């Protein structure tokens, strides 16, 4: 599964470039209840922040590649950059929104 989410819309797009080349990316698992909650949490935060969010499942070829190349230790994991990752749901909604807003500002600078 590969999709980009803007708000609550997810449009499936073909993959272009390396899996680690698009940030922010949420790596999740369909079989993991926490991943489902994290998906909803980060989609809403991205919508509020006006940010795009790339979603990958660990069970996909691209998800495995991302986990391997970025040394992801578990799911769910939001990857903002090669050195910035957030596992689970340890941030408040306002912290997550601010984080994605800052990332979007840097990306468009």
Helices and strands as residue ranges (DSSP letters): E 2-6, E 9-12, G 19-21, E 25-28, H 33-49, E 53-57, H 61-69, E 77-81, E 84-87, H 93-108
